[in-house]
Amino acid sequence: MTQREIFFRHLGLPSFNPIGLEIEKAEGIYLYDTNGKEYIDLVSGISVSNTGHRHPHVILAIKEQLDKYLYLNVYGEFIQSAQVMLAEKLVSFLPEGLSSVYLVNSGSEAVEGALKLAKRFTGRTEIIAFQNAYHGSTQGALSILGNEYLKNAFRPLLPDIKFLEFNKLNDLQRISARTACVVAETIQAEAGIILPEQGYLEELRKRCTDMGALLVIDDVQMGFGRTGCMFSFEHYNFIPDILILAKAMGAGMPIGAFISSKQVMDTLAFAPELGHITTFGGHPVSCAASLAGIEVLTSGNLINEAALKGKVLHDNIVIHRSVAEIRMKGLAMGVQIKHPEKRILLTERMLDNGIIIDWFLFKPNTFRIAPPLTITMDEIELCCTLILKSLDEI
């Protein structure tokens, strides 16, 4: 059997309609299939490859860790240098109240840990999330997913969940003294890049504080320079109680984290002890890659250049007659087209022209542009040419 036949026969798949490209290698912003065709990765594996594919500094860090050790013991039992150094580096970018890092395997697990932590610390059960928000597909994360269609088949899920409408100030009054936490994105990603209105997040922060509820910010997609700051909440005048990270955190390796104050985090260590346990969380190879990825992002101007690079993409694409609107922050862009019935055809034309895009879960008329932050201005100009060519062809 061919690789393609084995893929469809023996791999469990999340849908019957995957893109199905057979990729042989990747480098920088490019993917190469088995025929040698070159594709520009304009989605970074859904905001994962912020440092590009196989960045030399990240590869070197992985190799150096491989020469020391791989897995040793369950998370939190042994002092491992890669974990310690990563935690120290992360908190160096964060406000004083975010000083304790719990390392896990993925964004979904980080969400699960954050939900447990909020319930444990507050002694409350009510959790509030937002319509059209995506936080993962495990049971707890699915419970706070703001789309009924994607979760109805898996009920019953967590009880005592409420949903608010993002940017609707009146809805904030539903946060009460029963609320353990409110889970929000600073910028709603899968809703098609929905930005917070002026002052909205500050009011959300104030209401949580007044009610004694923890504010949990999911920065899984928008973290690590994607928006032009290391973390997206830095654009706005507030500090979360718990911060959730993953995706680009690993520079291509699997890792996630939830971060809070030491006072809050320590409640997972007693009554009961082992309040959250992870076997492979904070794997030393992933930690080494993460630390190297952060060094790549912060050693030059990649984060500061995100806004300018995004503007160049925006200004070239928004003028096309097929484009209705572009919503963006840095290099996180949602391009809304006027004729959503042509989305499949557009995806095909993009692939033919060597461009990989995808479509937001809760905004099917909008495609994602989120290239590696390492993309150069020359590569951006090439992208604009190919995107406009593809739009012309539909």
Secondary structure, 3 states (H helix, E strand, C coil): CCHHHHHHHHCCCCCCCCCCCCEEEEEECEEEECCCCEEEECCHHHHCCCCCECCHHHHHHHHHHHCCCCCCCCCCCCCCHHHHHHHHHHHHCCCCCCCEEEEECCHHHHHHHHHHHHHHHHCCCEEEEECCCCCCCCHHHHHCCCCCCCCHHHCCCCCCEEEECCCCHHHHHHCCCCEEEEEECCCECCCCCECCCCCHHHHHHHHHHHHCCEEEEECCCCCCCCCCCCCHHHHCCCCCCEEEECHHHHCCCCCEEEEECHHHHHHHHCCCCCCCCCCCCCCHHHHHHHHHHHHHHHHCCHHHHHHHHHHHHHHHHCCCCCEEEEEEECCEEEEEECCHHHHHHHHHHHHHCCEECEEECCEEEEEEECCCCCCCHHHHHHHHHHHHHHHHHC
